[in-house]
Amino acid sequence: MAAFGEYSAQCPTPERPKHRLSQHEKKPLPSYICHDPKGLPSPKHKVEKNSSKTVSSSSSPQRKRGGSASERSNSKSLVSADSRRVGTLMDEVAIGAVIAVLSGYIGRYVKDEIFRKTIREKCSSLLDRRRRKDAGDEVFVNMELGMKKIDRLVESQGTTEQVRMIKRLRSSIELLSVVATSNSKTSRDASTCGVLNSHLSACAQLYLAVAYKLQKNDRVASKHLLQVFCDSPSFSRTYLLPDLWEHLFLPHLLHVKIWYNTGLEFLSNEAHGEKEQKMKVHNKVYNEKIDRGTILFAQYYKQWLKVGASEPPIPNVSLPSRPSYRLSRRSSDSFVSNSSINQNLFKTVFGSKLEQQPSGLGDQNGVLRITTGLEIDEKLYEDECKNSSVQKGDRVFVGRSSHFGKNQAQLWPTSQRLDYFQCLSCRFIPKESFENSNRRPKNASAVLSRDFAGAITTIGSSDILSDCEFAIRVITKAWLNSPGDPLIEEALTQPSVVQAMLEVLFSSTNDEILELIISILAELIGRNGAIKQIILNSDPQLEIFVRLLRSTSLFLKAAVLLYLSQPKAKQMLSSEWVPLILRVLEFGDKLQTLFTVQCSPQVAAFYVLDQLLTGFDEDKNLENARQVLSLGGLTLLMARIEGEIHERNNAAMIISCCIRAEGSCRSFLADNINKTSLLELIVVGSKQNSSGYALSVLVELLCLDETKTLNFLRGLKDGWSGINVMHVFFIYLEKAPPEERPIVAVILLLLDLMEDPFKGSLYRSEAIQALVAALNCQACNDREQQQSARALYLLGGHFSHSGEPLMENSLLQKAGFREICFEDSYPGKENVVYDSIHKNVEEEAESWQKRKALVLFNNGYKNLLSALADTIANGIPCLARASLITISWMSSYLNLIEDTMLPPMVFSILRPQLLQSLDYDKDVEERVLASYSLLYLVKYSGCVSDLPSLDKDSLTHLRNLSLVTWTANEVIAIFSKRSLQLRQ
């Protein structure tokens, strides 16, 4: 898969349509992330305009056509030219995405038994290679013992054995660290017992990554995983972890891969004796360069993971000295010649084109010869090859150039012909097709012209690219001069003709021809829906579209054709889709016109993103969403929240997918998203029944710690000047569908709590009433029950940086629950240094919790408490647990109630259900929470003197719980004291 930011890291800032600065641009992502160029203001680093032009191909004169001007102005780059500067602090969202990919990969060792077995066998095979007499070498003993301990710990996940094994994890790390140090600078090329130290170290680093993953220290685990490629790049990329290498490193090194393939293409025609020697040298140079590049980018990503580190410069992996290889025009965009190669990976990925050099054409002794200007480095291949000759079995393509009025010849041996399409051999349309057409009754255009019929035959049968390109011009002229002509339309909609046009679309480098074919196909799809299926069947992996989307001038029009073709996710398997589509999203502001078809490229971008993020299995969807984040797509999506209503909804949908994939981006979103635009989308969407995604994003942004939640709520209230935001949600609550009502009610209640909690409020009353109604619903479906539970979690607050609710763990920790205390000291847990700032934050959070509890007690009164107790009694798993947690955190603030009549009533309502929750058939966590709640209700209700005696079962349950929580002993002591008083 594509890695992070490499597609756009070295490009000049494009000119693009102006739009007003939005709120989110105040805090731009760092420069290594793709984003709006205006989001990179810096007084010290100004963007330098790149005056150099893209290397043109032989068809460059046609690029001056007005029809593509709007695209060319927007097609240069995703980021500014200063994106390689050093000194900018790394952004936590992007770093988190990198860590998520790496730790997610190594996490497969814990979750996937097949993957675990594969890795174990690969590493064990190294140990099996040692010489028999060295079987007891210390390095191998340490390696085997470390691997076994890690595997035992993985296999004991969730058992009591795991608790004991955790203590031994440190010894495993020490053993593997000893093996890893065997690959020092002085012993890098040495071996131990016949096994290279670098290979042993790579395996040790891999198991160290697993060990730290088990410690839940994802950052350190990721560092060790990257060190695998530093220690032994060749071994790791070809044998140990080839899939991760292709995912993370190959996109950075595509230009080297292209150089290598180009060399193989050239050397395939060498004499057998020389071929083997040159191929050997070529492979050696490639492997050395690719291994060096792997090390550089592994070190580059390790720098990302250093806490507080500055943005490192992107490594520059140059190509080997001078060799280049000229290929035929039909495959010119598949490889990169020396004349067009620079170190700009963007040009490599997004369609650098071969610079067409003049070629001398002559016929010597009946054999056509072409002077190509090709040179091979003498140091590599010993001799120079200046000419290539056409053998009898070869085909020659003579390219016409109307601008220069000259002919250019290019070679394409039959053995090298593209085999991508099923029908790429010499094809033709039977003459009968045209004869039958000519017999039709004459009307406005009863007979196809000879030129048009000849052009149709040419593209179907000719292998000469220039002839096919000329035929496309003839076909286009006929199509435009006779709009709606049924005979012309019938001829063009033949599957063989569509496939022929697709072949030219794949092979041609002439932008004019490409645009004409794109426009014709777009119109044909509009007239005949079967055309898109022909296109998709002919190009099942969408390679033509990937090539066109790499283009610097036609990618927006290609995106429109892609959208009209409506491909599905299963066809979008290339690693390039996410960066290519983000570029369309960034620059696709204006409508594109394809003859009579007009469409916004951004609509196409959102369609493809929807497929990429929702059309695969869950793991692949999340992986693609993380790639969107790592490439800076979040900034682009936030900008689209301010666009048209349909565009806003699409942006909100993609943002919600990104949040699910990487919850830590919530904080960045909460700080930078335009709250006014989000509220507008909710309001307008509610009128059109399409506000679901906008509301979902809003809810996700409330799943933060208390301080950030309060800041977001303040921004939400102030975000729509002159409008009462609470009234907006009050109206929305009245019209909301049942599954949204509890969520909207809690949002309205939280906004109301920002006001004086001691004043009466209609909004508060309606919100609590709606929440009670949702909890009391006995006929609710699963979706409504889950949303009611989520509303209660949202009301309680206290979320992690990734959006996970922490209230339950916090309460269990306060109750002294030993399992939670053990997890709290779990290796790898972050340590927080408490200073005056943290103290103020905690005080603000505590004050906010008190305010919520007071309002719920005073305004919820009997109805809310009864609803919470009833949901526990009903036993709906998700809702019962959420209700018990809500009762637990509320009960600890019961002593703050001034109304002396209220605490006894609270105790009388909740006591019976809490005692039942102590039963053995409940989860131990629920029993601890019930004991915790019961303790505070007894202490603060003022009912100690009126306490009834505990029944035998409840007393037994509490004594059993006393082994894991101190609260049970306290409850027993209070009831026992009261019982003793009664006997006296």
VEXLOMAR-645092 format. One line per field, with one value per residue (C-alpha): x, y, z. Coordinates in steps of 0.02 Angstrom, whole numbers. Example, Ala and Ser with C-alpha at 12.3 -4.5 7.8 and 13.67 -1.06 7.14 Angstrom:
x = (615_684) .
y = (-225_-53) .
z = (390_357) .
***
This chain:
x = (0_49_145_125_143_271_160_156_303_414_298_274_115_-17_-122_-298_-466_-479_-595_-616_-512_-607_-586_-495_-352_-297_-209_-143_-66_123_198_231_43_-63_-169_-235_-83_-154_-148_42_76_250_347_513_480_400_347_463_380_450_484_534_407_352_447_339_308_295_114_153_95_-81_-75_-103_-284_-406_-512_-387_-333_-435_-360_-181_-192_-240_-133_43_47_-38_77_192_371_437_369_545_605_666_609_421_356_277_87_13_-128_-6_111_-37_-85_92_92_-81_-24_137_64_-90_22_122_-42_-86_41_-70_-237_-202_-143_-98_8_91_133_206_321_374_418_519_621_639_708_857_891_883_1023_1155_1292_1258_1413_1358_1183_1211_1274_1214_1138_1028_978_926_830_736_695_636_524_448_410_327_222_169_113_15_-70_-116_-210_-360_-309_-235_-75_-55_-37_114_187_179_311_423_400_544_663_604_642_815_851_795_890_1051_1019_978_1145_1236_1213_1327_1418_1577_1488_1352_1418_1477_1388_1356_1359_1336_1188_1207_1199_1089_958_960_945_797_702_745_683_522_489_535_399_276_334_304_137_88_141_23_170_130_258_406_334_329_511_568_467_553_722_690_714_864_955_925_830_851_804_655_583_601_573_525_398_371_191_235_379_263_139_259_419_384_283_437_547_435_555_692_573_526_711_738_591_648_819_744_641_796_906_776_836_1021_1120_1115_1298_1302_1126_1166_1316_1226_1072_1178_1254_1085_1008_1154_1140_951_960_1094_993_826_905_985_820_731_854_838_648_646_759_649_493_588_625_437_413_534_435_448_553_556_501_646_691_622_763_825_851_936_941_1101_1209_1150_1065_895_792_676_517_377_248_115_204_288_188_226_411_519_667_825_772_616_678_719_706_527_423_265_312_352_185_74_128_298_309_452_538_527_695_717_759_851_756_844_831_992_995_807_805_729_847_809_936_870_1002_1011_1167_1211_1335_1503_1544_1391_1379_1553_1491_1374_1218_1172_1055_913_863_697_699_576_461_451_319_357_243_261_191_120_147_42_138_311_259_385_374_445_469_461_493_375_426_282_344_323_144_21_-84_-195_-355_-430_-446_-282_-229_-264_-451_-571_-755_-832_-875_-1048_-1083_-1062_-1145_-1298_-1297_-1288_-1446_-1554_-1684_-1610_-1656_-1559_-1401_-1442_-1269_-1107_-975_-827_-706_-801_-817_-632_-590_-693_-603_-433_-448_-512_-378_-224_-74_-2_-39_-30_-160_-274_-253_-296_-449_-505_-504_-611_-733_-744_-779_-918_-992_-994_-1057_-1203_-1262_-1384_-1360_-1423_-1306_-1150_-1207_-1241_-1069_-980_-1074_-1016_-913_-767_-762_-770_-628_-528_-547_-495_-338_-292_-336_-212_-75_-78_23_-64_-170_-285_-325_-348_-470_-569_-587_-635_-768_-838_-850_-933_-1068_-1091_-1118_-1250_-1342_-1316_-1291_-1218_-1060_-998_-1008_-906_-775_-769_-762_-620_-521_-566_-424_-453_-272_-322_-401_-251_-139_-253_-271_-82_-89_-50_-179_-321_-345_-503_-587_-531_-611_-777_-770_-727_-879_-992_-927_-976_-841_-850_-724_-667_-591_-492_-352_-205_-109_-120_-307_-312_-178_-243_-421_-367_-283_-448_-537_-412_-415_-587_-675_-743_-861_-779_-857_-844_-936_-1116_-1080_-1044_-995_-899_-739_-771_-929_-819_-692_-824_-895_-725_-685_-851_-804_-630_-687_-847_-839_-712_-705_-684_-494_-468_-593_-502_-333_-391_-464_-297_-211_-331_-279_-93_-99_-183_-356_-436_-394_-469_-626_-649_-641_-781_-894_-916_-973_-1139_-1258_-1228_-1040_-1052_-1143_-1015_-873_-957_-977_-792_-740_-845_-756_-588_-636_-685_-517_-410_-502_-357_-398_-550_-447_-380_-555_-631_-504_-510_-677_-794_-931_-1049_-1040_-1068_-1223_-1288_-1268_-1366_-1507_-1519_-1497_-1637_-1757_-1700_-1685_-1498_-1414_-1359_-1174_-1159_-1239_-1125_-971_-1036_-1063_-889_-814_-899_-810_-658_-592_-694_-587_-590_-776_-811_-706_-799_-969_-918_-866_-1028_-1132_-1033_-1012_-1175_-1184_-1359_-1437_-1491_-1403_-1505_-1664_-1592_-1570_-1737_-1824_-1716_-1764_-1949_-1921_-1780_-1809_-1816_-1635_-1570_-1681_-1577_-1416_-1495_-1573_-1403_-1323_-1462_-1441_-1251_-1275_-1404_-1282_-1166_-1295_-1343_-1394_-1501_-1618_-1768_-1754_-1878_-1736_-1673_-1844_-1878_-1707_-1726_-1902_-1843_-1702_-1821_-1940_-1797_-1744_-1923_-1953_-1986_-2012_-1852_-1744_-1560_-1505_-1612_-1550_-1369_-1398_-1480_-1330_-1212_-1312_-1284_-1096_-1096_-1185_-1057_-908_-728_-661_-487_-392_-456_-638_-655_-766_-661_-795_-817_-631_-616_-755_-685_-516_-592_-677_-507_-551_-388_-398_-408_-268_-160_-200_-161_17_29_198_195_62_98_149_74_168_45_80_-27_-100_-153_-225_-331_-390_-442_-532_-628_-675_-733_-837_-920_-964_-1041_-1146_-1213_-1254_-1346_-1451_-1496_-1547_-1643_-1726_-1733_-1809_-1904_-1934_-1752_-1697_-1840_-1799_-1616_-1667_-1791_-1664_-1549_-1693_-1738_-1564_-1530_-1339_-1274_-1409_-1407_-1219_-1229_-1369_-1271_-1119_-1228_-1301_-1126_-1049_-1207_-1219_-1047_-1117_-1277_-1210_-1214_-1406_-1482_-1658_-1660_-1810_-1724_-1582_-1697_-1808_-1656_-1602_-1774_-1786_-1613_-1579_-1679_-1601_-1425_-1441_-1499_-1346_-1235_-1288_-1159_-1237_-1181_-1011_-888_-869_-1057_-1057_-915_-1008_-1166_-1068_-987_-1157_-1236_-1100_-1125_-1314_-1308_-1182_-1264_-1449_-1471_-1560_-1432_-1547_-1686_-1584_-1664_-1559_-1467_-1537_-1422_-1391_-1343_-1224_-1142_-1122_-1042_-921_-869_-844_-737_-595_-586_-656_-649_-824_-903_-822_-883_-1062_-1055_-989_-1128_-1267_-1188_-1176_-1358_-1408_-1313_-1402_-1569_-1530_-1478) .
y = (0_179_251_419_579_519_551_736_780_866_965_1151_1231_1238_1385_1348_1438_1558_1524_1606_1547_1435_1408_1245_1328_1415_1255_1169_998_991_1013_828_801_837_990_1151_1257_1408_1308_1326_1507_1534_1696_1603_1480_1554_1447_1464_1454_1318_1389_1225_1146_968_873_865_719_720_771_924_1051_988_1025_1208_1173_1280_1132_1073_1239_1227_1059_1108_1255_1138_988_1022_970_921_1017_1166_1163_1190_1023_955_1086_1027_1100_1086_984_822_813_688_637_584_502_410_348_281_196_125_45_-27_-84_-150_-256_-329_-350_-484_-595_-589_-609_-712_-890_-919_-762_-810_-983_-911_-791_-925_-1045_-913_-868_-1049_-1093_-980_-1073_-1239_-1184_-1178_-1306_-1459_-1436_-1261_-1311_-1243_-1071_-938_-826_-966_-1022_-845_-828_-991_-957_-779_-840_-977_-858_-733_-871_-939_-766_-741_-908_-874_-714_-692_-827_-825_-893_-725_-635_-740_-729_-538_-538_-643_-531_-421_-570_-611_-434_-447_-611_-544_-382_-481_-565_-399_-325_-460_-350_-209_-100_-202_-369_-323_-438_-573_-734_-845_-1031_-1005_-886_-702_-590_-469_-605_-655_-474_-444_-590_-532_-357_-431_-527_-373_-282_-418_-407_-220_-241_-358_-220_-105_8_33_169_63_-89_13_66_-114_-163_-27_-84_-253_-167_-68_-225_-333_-244_-378_-522_-426_-366_-528_-661_-606_-465_-439_-381_-244_-188_-171_-76_45_60_14_173_274_172_154_252_125_-17_69_91_-95_-152_-37_-117_-291_-237_-177_-324_-449_-418_-444_-591_-739_-734_-549_-550_-656_-552_-386_-452_-504_-330_-249_-354_-317_-129_-135_-236_-122_33_-38_-100_68_155_36_77_265_263_147_272_413_337_298_484_514_409_506_605_792_765_889_841_750_781_653_537_562_393_430_316_228_347_354_200_226_128_188_91_99_235_112_80_247_293_128_168_321_368_454_615_630_557_670_635_696_545_640_643_459_411_538_508_572_556_505_647_610_638_651_485_453_339_241_80_-18_-180_-195_-185_-31_46_178_289_311_414_277_256_123_160_87_45_-64_-145_-125_-61_69_27_169_86_-37_-130_-205_-388_-473_-520_-342_-210_-28_113_274_420_567_740_873_1008_962_884_743_557_470_283_178_-5_-123_-306_-425_-507_-343_-306_-266_-414_-322_-330_-491_-427_-335_-442_-375_-345_-286_-255_-365_-274_-349_-231_-82_-162_-197_-19_49_-47_49_171_342_482_629_523_354_302_307_409_318_413_365_183_178_256_125_-12_67_75_-103_-180_-68_-86_81_200_359_289_248_424_499_386_453_629_572_484_635_752_639_625_813_855_732_737_599_508_332_248_331_295_113_94_171_71_-96_-184_-210_-24_28_-93_-24_154_93_19_184_270_157_173_352_493_630_731_790_613_556_698_660_476_520_640_517_378_496_539_358_308_444_375_189_123_-40_52_70_-118_-143_-24_-111_-284_-232_-149_-251_-179_-1_15_136_251_238_292_437_493_506_631_812_881_757_683_784_731_553_560_610_463_349_411_386_207_171_43_-53_-68_-242_-163_-33_-142_-32_52_217_248_350_478_492_525_648_748_751_807_947_1020_968_1131_1169_1076_978_980_824_880_891_804_914_844_896_796_811_707_576_590_562_414_329_371_295_135_131_160_57_-67_-193_-298_-203_-218_-154_-13_44_30_143_267_274_308_453_522_495_588_739_703_764_945_928_848_984_1114_1023_1036_1216_1174_1123_1018_856_885_921_759_660_745_709_526_507_601_482_334_413_436_253_204_318_389_501_621_681_810_886_891_968_1108_1146_1100_1243_1226_1344_1241_1081_1154_1218_1045_968_1095_1088_900_877_958_837_685_677_743_574_587_767_719_568_679_798_655_587_757_755_591_678_715_839_992_967_927_1090_1188_1108_1144_1326_1336_1255_1382_1529_1458_1521_1703_1769_1595_1502_1336_1254_1299_1221_1055_1075_1084_942_835_851_785_661_476_361_302_482_551_497_564_731_743_724_853_975_937_964_1131_1181_1136_1271_1393_1419_1245_1318_1409_1321_1277_1213_1137_1042_975_917_837_735_686_623_526_444_398_315_215_159_97_-90_-117_-33_-122_-158_1_110_20_43_227_248_165_278_429_380_360_530_604_531_592_541_470_422_514_383_403_250_275_268_302_119_89_249_194_19_92_202_47_-37_-173_-270_-318_-134_-88_-220_-152_23_-29_-128_-107_26_132_317_409_581_714_817_1003_1156_1145_964_1007_1144_1026_896_1026_1087_908_872_1031_980_807_884_1001_858_751_893_933_751_726_888_886_701_665_503_470_463_358_235_222_182_51_-28_-45_-139_-252_-284_-355_-284_-307_-144_-34_-115_-92_91_125_46_153_308_269_237_405_500_419_482_660_626_720_884_884_1017_946_829_734_682_566_447_434_397_261_181_177_108_-5_-160_-166_-136_-281_-395_-339_-418_-593_-717_-727_-548_-499_-461_-282_-254_-324_-207_-58_-108_-119_50_132_51_117_299_285_216_347_499_457_496_330_241_243_166_34_-138_-290_-372_-538_-688_-697_-514_-531_-683_-591_-442_-551_-633_-463_-404_-504_-383_-217_-122_-52_-220_-220_-42_-88_-242_-137_-7_-137_-240_-87_-46_-227_-224_-65_-144_-296_-184) .
z = (0_-21_124_204_104_-23_-173_-144_-37_-164_-276_-310_-248_-386_-430_-380_-368_-223_-79_88_233_350_534_515_422_580_635_480_477_455_284_255_248_95_127_58_7_96_256_264_310_381_400_394_253_100_-44_-191_-359_-465_-634_-711_-826_-837_-968_-1121_-1232_-1421_-1403_-1299_-1431_-1411_-1224_-1260_-1303_-1206_-1159_-1029_-960_-803_-762_-798_-679_-539_-572_-511_-331_-172_-58_-59_-114_61_117_137_260_428_592_589_735_685_694_816_698_561_686_760_588_559_728_694_531_604_770_680_571_715_810_683_771_926_837_681_713_531_525_690_624_463_557_680_539_447_600_654_483_522_682_587_471_606_601_707_815_860_915_1091_1043_1165_1031_964_1138_1183_1020_1040_1222_1184_1043_1150_1293_1177_1097_1267_1319_1159_1176_1358_1318_1433_1557_1731_1656_1570_1738_1783_1609_1609_1745_1634_1483_1536_1533_1357_1303_1379_1290_1121_1147_1168_1000_918_972_874_721_773_647_668_647_522_385_504_541_692_665_479_497_457_611_515_487_670_724_607_682_858_819_751_912_1015_920_970_1152_1162_1073_1213_1334_1238_1198_1013_984_1040_950_790_812_828_676_574_642_559_391_452_509_355_216_83_198_268_105_8_141_315_291_103_121_246_134_-15_93_175_73_-108_-144_-97_-214_-366_-474_-438_-478_-640_-683_-650_-758_-896_-893_-902_-1051_-1142_-1096_-1155_-1334_-1295_-1360_-1243_-1191_-1148_-1079_-926_-875_-897_-810_-662_-648_-671_-530_-415_-441_-416_-254_-181_-222_-161_2_33_2_121_260_230_238_389_478_415_494_654_666_657_812_922_1050_1015_858_715_542_457_275_153_97_-80_-164_-328_-479_-532_-636_-819_-890_-972_-1093_-1230_-1257_-1382_-1378_-1327_-1162_-1138_-984_-901_-881_-856_-964_-905_-988_-881_-716_-571_-387_-379_-333_-372_-557_-550_-475_-561_-737_-789_-976_-1086_-1169_-1354_-1436_-1625_-1702_-1862_-1980_-2113_-2209_-2224_-2323_-2314_-2124_-2044_-1916_-1788_-1702_-1526_-1442_-1312_-1207_-1082_-944_-993_-813_-800_-969_-1045_-1213_-1284_-1378_-1494_-1618_-1611_-1767_-1815_-1847_-1962_-1820_-1753_-1784_-1816_-1761_-1858_-1760_-1856_-1784_-1866_-1774_-1837_-2000_-1972_-1946_-1795_-1785_-1629_-1597_-1516_-1536_-1543_-1384_-1292_-1343_-1206_-1156_-1033_-1134_-1189_-1366_-1393_-1540_-1714_-1713_-1844_-1865_-1999_-2158_-2145_-2001_-2113_-2263_-2156_-2094_-2271_-2322_-2198_-2260_-2291_-2172_-2103_-2103_-2171_-2228_-2131_-2218_-2293_-2182_-2025_-2075_-2116_-1948_-1857_-1953_-1917_-1728_-1728_-1836_-1845_-1730_-1785_-1644_-1749_-1870_-1725_-1655_-1824_-1831_-1661_-1733_-1880_-1765_-1651_-1798_-1860_-1685_-1657_-1832_-1818_-1638_-1598_-1763_-1726_-1850_-1781_-1604_-1646_-1725_-1577_-1446_-1518_-1382_-1501_-1543_-1360_-1321_-1466_-1400_-1228_-1302_-1380_-1216_-1128_-1258_-1318_-1241_-1339_-1219_-1357_-1411_-1231_-1196_-1354_-1307_-1127_-1192_-1318_-1189_-1065_-1191_-1241_-1059_-1043_-1195_-1164_-989_-1055_-1107_-928_-906_-1064_-995_-826_-904_-1019_-879_-723_-616_-681_-739_-875_-747_-630_-775_-821_-640_-632_-774_-737_-859_-879_-706_-671_-833_-803_-630_-709_-830_-684_-589_-740_-754_-572_-528_-365_-225_-277_-434_-335_-269_-318_-178_-271_-261_-101_-147_-325_-269_-134_-272_-367_-208_-181_-356_-420_-377_-551_-664_-803_-975_-1084_-1242_-1178_-1011_-861_-691_-536_-506_-320_-340_-421_-279_-146_-241_-248_-66_-16_-107_-33_146_149_5_75_231_394_403_227_252_409_323_182_306_398_233_203_372_345_179_257_189_350_309_135_205_336_197_104_257_200_22_-54_49_-47_-40_147_183_85_179_346_298_253_412_518_434_474_656_669_595_704_854_905_762_862_955_794_721_876_873_688_611_568_700_609_449_547_632_466_391_536_517_327_330_455_333_197_312_275_433_502_461_521_687_697_676_809_932_900_939_1108_1152_1223_1396_1498_1460_1272_1278_1370_1245_1100_1179_1203_1021_970_1067_999_825_753_797_828_830_987_963_1101_1010_852_942_1029_859_795_946_905_727_759_723_876_861_864_1002_1154_1075_1027_1200_1284_1168_1211_1396_1389_1301_1432_1572_1506_1575_1759_1821_1960_1842_1768_1584_1456_1354_1506_1548_1369_1354_1514_1467_1296_1377_1502_1360_1265_1419_1454_1277_1292_1105_1049_920_946_860_973_1129_1077_1045_1215_1296_1199_1255_1436_1406_1321_1470_1591_1489_1526_1362_1307_1169_1047_1102_1212_1368_1527_1657_1703_1727_1828_1946_1963_2004_2138_2207_2221_2098_2088_1904_1855_1975_1894_1721_1781_1818_1658_1572_1438_1520_1501_1658_1685_1781_1881_1888_1916_1741_1763_1932_1857_1721_1850_1953_1801_1756_1934_1937_1773_1840_1996_1892_1786_1938_2026_1873_1845_2027_2041_1870_1828_1995_2012_1827_1774_1923_1898_1713_1752_1881_1761_1621_1740_1789_1606_1578_1405_1407_1332_1409_1582_1597_1542_1667_1810_1767_1764_1936_2003_1956_2004_2175_2227_2220_2316_2467_2368_2359_2471_2465_2616_2549_2389_2449_2543_2390_2280_2401_2405_2215_2179_2330_2275_2101_2166_2288_2146_2045_2178_2123_2063_1889_1854_1787_1926_1862_1875_2052_2102_2028_2122_2285_2249_2216_2366_2480_2430_2433_2611_2670_2590_2593_2778_2800_2908_3058_2954_2864_2855_2888_2744_2689_2696_2508_2493_2641_2561_2396_2482_2580_2418_2337_2481_2404_2258_2322_2485_2457_2501_2674_2703_2657_2769_2913_2898_2892_3032_3144_3112_3145_3310_3361_3325_3434_3577) .
***
